[in-house]
């Protein structure tokens, strides 16, 4: 198992270059990332991180987040706030993103269940020169989401499953139907209706003194085709927006001391959906995180 996980991760990192790595945020939450295997971790952890990625339409994404984690005995709590900036198409945008709140409970050894919510800080309706921007240039999908999940460890192999379902939709009214120029090839998202996602992450840590390397495989399935309303006020499905995105990630953790740690991560996809109207596509993404525990 260890050998196959490592080889798969290396293949993802070095040989695959396609578009996807698309999720609505739950894949980067603490309860769905590779787990801390320390026997007695400190109760409180503060994290701050930044990531850079290449998106569709030659857009560069920069994301910053702050996160707080609390864990005591069987209960865990996490709160995360994000900011996102997009640069491309002669447009530079940046704004607050989302707040994620998750609660975890270990019902028995090595099994943890998660209940959480994503709260949007914007409505996905940012404009430039009074014109609505596509979702690729929005800092949030603008949806209020339910998040459910579970994780399990068996002989150091870590499994995480998750489900994220929008309970509300955004206010984006972007239409490319009458546009000539910069945004004419972007998907119309007027009255956008986004479907939910399910995910599975399989990972295995390799520990070397203060270093830990964790390759992981991350399939995400978008449950239905997304929808929009065209210029004739007809609701239409976006063909190809349902389906599988299959990603690979690798995490490198370095423990500075008992209370301070750094984590570098890199990910990219090798199977993707043919249509990605939500603006979440990443051809690649790299991040650095600092964590302080007390």
C-alpha positions as CSV (number, residue, x, y, z in Angstrom):
1,X,0.0,0.0,0.0
2,X,2.8,2.5,0.9
3,X,4.6,1.8,-2.3
4,X,1.5,2.4,-4.5
5,X,0.5,5.6,-2.8
6,X,3.9,7.1,-3.2
7,X,4.2,6.1,-6.8
8,X,0.8,7.5,-7.6
9,X,1.6,10.8,-6.0
10,X,4.9,11.1,-7.9
11,X,3.0,10.4,-11.1
12,X,0.6,13.1,-10.4
13,X,3.3,15.6,-9.5
14,X,5.5,15.0,-12.5
15,X,3.6,13.7,-15.5
16,X,0.0,15.0,-15.4
17,X,-0.9,18.4,-16.6
18,X,-4.7,18.9,-17.0
19,X,-7.3,21.1,-15.4
20,X,-9.4,20.4,-12.4
21,X,-8.3,20.3,-8.7
22,X,-11.8,21.8,-8.2
23,X,-13.7,21.7,-5.0
24,X,-15.8,24.1,-2.9
25,X,-13.4,24.3,0.0
26,X,-13.9,21.2,2.2
27,X,-10.8,19.4,0.9
28,X,-8.6,22.0,2.6
29,X,-10.3,21.9,6.0
30,X,-8.4,20.4,9.0
31,X,-10.8,17.4,9.4
32,X,-10.3,16.4,5.8
33,X,-6.6,16.9,5.4
34,X,-4.0,14.3,6.4
35,X,-4.3,13.9,10.1
36,X,-2.0,14.7,13.0
37,X,-0.9,11.3,14.4
38,X,0.6,12.6,17.7
39,X,-0.7,10.8,20.8
40,X,-1.3,13.9,22.8
41,X,-1.5,17.1,20.6
42,X,-1.7,20.5,22.3
43,X,-5.3,21.7,22.6
44,X,-5.1,24.9,20.7
45,X,-3.6,25.6,17.3
46,X,-3.5,28.8,15.3
47,X,-2.6,28.6,11.6
48,X,-2.0,31.1,8.9
49,X,-1.3,30.2,5.3
50,X,-1.0,31.4,1.7
51,X,-1.4,29.5,-1.6
52,X,-0.8,30.3,-5.2
53,X,-2.4,28.5,-8.1
54,X,-2.9,28.6,-11.9
55,X,-6.6,28.7,-12.9
56,X,-8.6,28.7,-16.1
57,X,-8.4,31.6,-18.6
58,X,-4.7,32.3,-17.6
59,X,-5.8,33.6,-14.2
60,X,-3.4,33.5,-11.2
61,X,-5.0,32.9,-7.8
62,X,-3.6,34.0,-4.5
63,X,-5.4,32.9,-1.4
64,X,-4.7,33.8,2.3
65,X,-6.4,32.2,5.3
66,X,-6.4,32.3,9.1
67,X,-7.5,29.2,11.1
68,X,-8.1,28.2,14.7
69,X,-8.3,24.6,15.9
70,X,-9.3,23.3,19.3
71,X,-9.1,19.6,20.3
72,X,-9.7,18.0,23.6
73,X,-10.3,14.4,24.2
74,X,-12.9,13.3,21.7
75,X,-14.2,16.7,20.6
76,X,-12.6,19.1,18.0
77,X,-13.6,22.5,16.7
78,X,-12.2,24.6,13.8
79,X,-12.9,28.0,12.3
80,X,-11.3,29.2,9.1
81,X,-11.6,32.6,7.3
82,X,-10.3,33.1,3.7
83,X,-9.3,36.0,1.4
84,X,-8.8,35.5,-2.4
85,X,-7.3,37.6,-5.2
86,X,-7.4,36.9,-8.9
87,X,-5.1,38.4,-11.5
88,X,-5.7,37.9,-15.2
89,X,-7.7,39.2,-18.3
90,X,-6.5,42.7,-17.5
91,X,-8.5,42.5,-14.3
92,X,-7.2,42.4,-10.7
93,X,-9.8,41.5,-8.0
94,X,-9.6,40.6,-4.4
95,X,-12.0,40.3,-1.5
96,X,-13.0,38.3,1.6
97,X,-14.0,34.7,0.8
98,X,-15.7,32.4,3.3
99,X,-15.8,31.4,6.9
100,X,-15.8,27.6,7.6
101,X,-17.0,26.3,10.9
102,X,-16.6,22.6,11.7
103,X,-17.1,20.3,14.7
104,X,-15.6,16.9,15.0
105,X,-16.2,14.0,17.4
106,X,-14.3,10.7,17.8
107,X,-17.0,8.1,18.4
108,X,-14.3,5.4,18.8
109,X,-10.6,5.0,18.3
110,X,-9.3,6.3,14.9
111,X,-12.8,7.3,13.7
112,X,-13.9,10.9,13.6
113,X,-17.2,12.4,12.3
114,X,-17.5,16.0,11.1
115,X,-20.4,18.5,10.9
116,X,-19.8,21.9,9.5
117,X,-21.0,24.9,7.5
118,X,-19.5,27.3,5.0
119,X,-20.7,30.9,5.5
120,X,-20.0,33.3,2.5
121,X,-18.6,36.7,3.2
122,X,-19.6,37.9,-0.3
123,X,-22.5,37.0,-2.6
124,X,-20.5,36.2,-5.7
125,X,-21.6,39.4,-7.3
126,X,-18.5,41.5,-7.5
127,X,-18.6,44.0,-10.5
128,X,-16.0,46.1,-12.4
129,X,-17.2,49.3,-14.2
130,X,-20.7,48.3,-13.2
131,X,-20.4,45.0,-15.1
132,X,-20.9,41.7,-13.3
133,X,-17.7,39.6,-13.3
134,X,-17.7,35.8,-13.9
135,X,-17.3,33.4,-11.1
136,X,-13.6,32.9,-12.0
137,X,-13.1,36.5,-10.7
138,X,-15.2,36.1,-7.5
139,X,-13.6,35.5,-4.1
140,X,-16.5,33.2,-3.0
141,X,-19.1,31.1,-4.6
142,X,-21.5,33.1,-2.4
143,X,-23.3,29.9,-1.2
144,X,-24.2,28.8,2.3
145,X,-23.2,25.1,2.5
146,X,-23.7,22.1,4.7
147,X,-20.5,20.0,5.2
148,X,-20.5,16.4,6.5
149,X,-17.7,14.0,6.7
150,X,-15.8,11.2,8.5
151,X,-12.2,10.0,8.7
152,X,-10.6,6.7,9.7
153,X,-7.1,5.5,10.2
154,X,-6.1,1.9,9.7
155,X,-2.4,0.9,10.0
156,X,-1.4,4.5,9.3
157,X,-3.4,4.7,6.1
158,X,-5.8,7.6,6.4
159,X,-9.2,7.7,4.8
160,X,-11.4,10.8,4.7
161,X,-14.8,11.2,3.1
162,X,-16.8,14.4,2.7
163,X,-20.1,15.8,1.4
164,X,-20.7,19.5,0.7
165,X,-24.1,20.7,-0.3
166,X,-25.2,24.3,-1.1
167,X,-28.3,25.3,1.0
168,X,-28.5,28.7,-0.8
169,X,-27.3,30.1,-4.1
170,X,-25.4,33.3,-5.0
171,X,-26.4,36.5,-6.7
172,X,-24.1,36.3,-9.7
173,X,-25.7,37.6,-12.9
174,X,-22.8,37.3,-15.3
175,X,-23.8,36.7,-18.9
176,X,-21.3,36.2,-21.8
177,X,-24.1,36.1,-24.4
178,X,-23.8,39.8,-25.4
179,X,-20.1,40.3,-24.6
180,X,-17.3,40.8,-27.2
181,X,-13.8,40.8,-25.9
182,X,-12.3,39.8,-22.5
183,X,-15.0,37.6,-21.1
184,X,-16.8,36.3,-24.2
185,X,-15.5,32.7,-23.7
186,X,-16.6,32.5,-20.0
187,X,-19.6,30.4,-19.0
188,X,-22.8,32.4,-18.4
189,X,-23.8,32.0,-14.7
190,X,-27.0,34.1,-14.4
191,X,-29.1,32.7,-11.6
192,X,-26.4,30.0,-11.1
193,X,-27.5,26.8,-9.4
194,X,-24.6,24.8,-8.1
195,X,-24.9,21.2,-7.2
196,X,-23.1,19.4,-4.3
197,X,-19.9,17.4,-4.2
198,X,-18.6,14.3,-2.5
199,X,-14.9,13.5,-1.9
200,X,-12.5,10.8,-0.8
201,X,-9.0,11.3,0.4
202,X,-6.5,8.5,0.9
203,X,-3.1,9.4,2.4
204,X,-0.1,7.8,4.1
205,X,2.5,9.6,6.1
206,X,6.3,8.9,5.9
207,X,8.0,10.2,9.0
208,X,11.7,11.2,9.1
209,X,12.7,12.7,12.5
210,X,11.3,16.3,12.2
211,X,10.1,15.8,8.7
212,X,6.9,14.1,7.5
213,X,6.0,13.5,3.8
214,X,2.3,12.6,3.1
215,X,1.2,11.8,-0.5
216,X,-2.5,11.6,-1.0
217,X,-5.1,10.8,-3.7
218,X,-8.2,13.0,-3.9
219,X,-11.2,12.1,-6.1
220,X,-14.1,14.6,-6.0
221,X,-17.4,13.9,-7.7
222,X,-19.8,16.8,-8.6
223,X,-23.2,15.2,-8.2
224,X,-25.2,16.9,-10.9
225,X,-24.9,19.3,-13.8
226,X,-25.0,22.9,-12.7
227,X,-27.6,25.2,-14.1
228,X,-28.0,28.8,-15.3
229,X,-30.7,31.0,-16.9
230,X,-30.2,32.2,-20.4
231,X,-31.1,35.5,-22.0
232,X,-34.6,34.1,-22.9
233,X,-35.2,33.4,-19.2
234,X,-34.9,29.6,-19.8
235,X,-33.2,27.4,-17.2
236,X,-30.4,25.3,-18.8
237,X,-28.1,22.6,-17.6
238,X,-24.3,23.1,-18.2
239,X,-23.4,19.9,-19.9
240,X,-20.3,18.2,-18.6
241,X,-20.3,20.0,-15.2
242,X,-21.3,16.8,-13.5
243,X,-18.6,14.2,-12.9
244,X,-15.2,13.3,-11.5
245,X,-12.1,15.3,-10.8
246,X,-9.2,13.2,-9.6
247,X,-6.3,15.0,-7.9
248,X,-3.0,14.2,-6.3
249,X,-1.5,16.1,-3.4
250,X,1.7,15.9,-1.4
251,X,2.3,17.5,2.0
252,X,5.7,18.2,3.5
253,X,5.6,18.9,7.3
254,X,8.5,20.2,9.3
255,X,8.3,20.5,13.1
256,X,10.4,23.5,14.2
257,X,9.9,22.6,17.9
258,X,7.1,21.4,20.2
259,X,4.9,24.3,19.5
260,X,5.8,25.6,16.0
261,X,5.5,23.8,12.6
262,X,5.6,24.5,8.8
263,X,3.7,22.7,6.1
264,X,4.3,22.9,2.3
265,X,1.8,21.3,0.0
266,X,1.4,20.9,-3.8
267,X,-1.4,19.5,-5.8
268,X,-2.6,19.1,-9.4
269,X,-5.3,17.0,-11.2
270,X,-5.1,14.3,-13.8
271,X,-8.8,13.6,-14.4
272,X,-11.3,16.4,-14.7
273,X,-14.8,17.4,-15.6
274,X,-15.2,18.8,-19.1
275,X,-17.1,21.9,-17.8
276,X,-16.1,23.9,-14.7
277,X,-18.4,26.9,-14.5
278,X,-17.8,27.7,-10.9
279,X,-14.3,29.2,-11.3
280,X,-12.7,26.7,-8.9
281,X,-10.3,25.1,-11.5
282,X,-6.7,24.9,-10.5
283,X,-4.1,23.4,-13.0
284,X,-1.8,23.4,-10.1
285,X,-1.7,24.8,-6.6
286,X,1.1,25.3,-4.0
287,X,0.8,26.5,-0.4
288,X,2.8,27.3,2.7
289,X,1.3,27.2,6.2
290,X,2.6,28.1,9.7
291,X,1.1,26.6,12.8
292,X,1.5,27.6,16.4
293,X,0.1,25.3,19.1
294,X,-0.4,26.1,22.8
